[in-house]
Structure formats: C-alpha cells, structure tokens
C-alpha cells in the first residue's frame, strides 16, 4: 500500500511539472546605431520597438546609454536584435523620445 501511494504521489508531481515558456521580456526591438547628433541633450543609441503599443508611437526611441552600459559587447555590429523591458523617460529627456531600459538581452 505504501508503495502504491508513493508511486501515485511521484506521478502527480511529474504531471504537475511543466516548462515555463513565458518570456520575462515585454518587447522586441532593434538597436539601429548611435545617435550622433551634437545637441545639448542628444546622444546614446537609436532603437526601434517592434511591438510598441504607445499611442502615436515614434519610428524610433533614444536610449541615453552606450552598448557597454547596457551589458552588450561594444564590438557587436548593428543592427542588434534585442528583447527588452523599458518605460518612457520621465525626466526632461522624455520629451525628446528617450526611454529607460530596465532589462535587455541580445537575440539572434
């Protein structure tokens, strides 16, 4: 009887285990290159968010960081496909289309 109960418990545990296929990243994007403008609040990287649901979304955003600050190899060639979590910048840079990246991962 104990063996039967043990087998049933192990079976239930095995059945209840499942692989988590939910991505921790909310958006897909492409880092297209450096922002080479020389204005007072310019610079960083241009990124296009593929599944941007923002009302009247611009064609691209700016990230006020370089590749190394994002944890990406600085020798990586553009365009760079990425998965990321981001939000609109609420500082004065936000009105110029800058975003804040909280997580980012290069995808192939």
N, C-alpha and C positions, 0 to 999 in steps of 0.2 A: 504494500500500500504506500509506504514512504517513497519507494522508487517511482511509482506512478505519479504521485503528487510532485515530486522533483522534476520529472520529465514534463509534466503539464506546465509547471512554473517556467522552466527553461524555454519551452515552446512559446509561451506568452511573451516572454522577454524578447525573444528573437523576432517575433511577429511585430512587436511594438516598436522595434528599432527601424528607423528609416533615415535615409540620407537627406540632409538639409540642402535643398537646391536654391534657396533664396539668396540672391546676391546682396552683400552688405552695401553696395553702391547704388545710388538712386539715378545716376545719369551716365550717359556715354558722351564722350567728346573727342575733339581732335585739336591738339595744340599745333597751330599752324606756323608759328615763328615768333621772333622777338618783335616787340613794339619799339621801333627805332625813332619815334618822334622825339623831339627835344624840347617839348614844352615843360612848364614847371611841374605839372602833375602827370607826366607821361612816363612810359617805360613798362617793363615787365614782359609778359607773354600774351599773345592773342590766342584765344580758344573759342571754338565753335561747339556749342552744346547741341547734340543731336536731338534729344527728346525734351527740349525746353518747353515748359508749359506756361511760361510767363506771358502775360498779355502784352501784345506788341513787342515781342522779343526782338532784340537786335540781331544782326547777322553774326556778330561775334562779341565776346566779352574780353576784358583785360584781367590778367592776374598780376598783382603787384609783387611778384616773386620771380626768381630765376629757376632753372631746372634743378640745380643743386639744392636749393631751399625746399623744393617740392619732393626731394628724395629721388630724383631721376638723374641718371648718368648724364653729365653735361655734354658728352660726345654723341648722344643719341641724335639721329638725323630726323629732321622734320619732314612730313607731318608725323606727329606722335599720337596714336590712338590710345585713349585712356578711359578708365571708369573712374568716377569721382562723386563725392558728396560736396556740395557747395551751397552758398547762400549769397544774396546780394550784399555788397559792402554798404554799411550804414553810415560810414564816415563821409567826409566831403568827396572822397574818390568815387563813391557810389553813383553820383550824378553823371560821371564820365564813363559809366559802364564797367566798373571794376567789380569783381566778385572775390569772395573769400573761400578758399578751398580747405575743407577740413580733412578729407581723405582722398588719396589719389593712387591709382595703380595703372601701370603701363600694360596694355593688352596688345597682343599680336594679331 
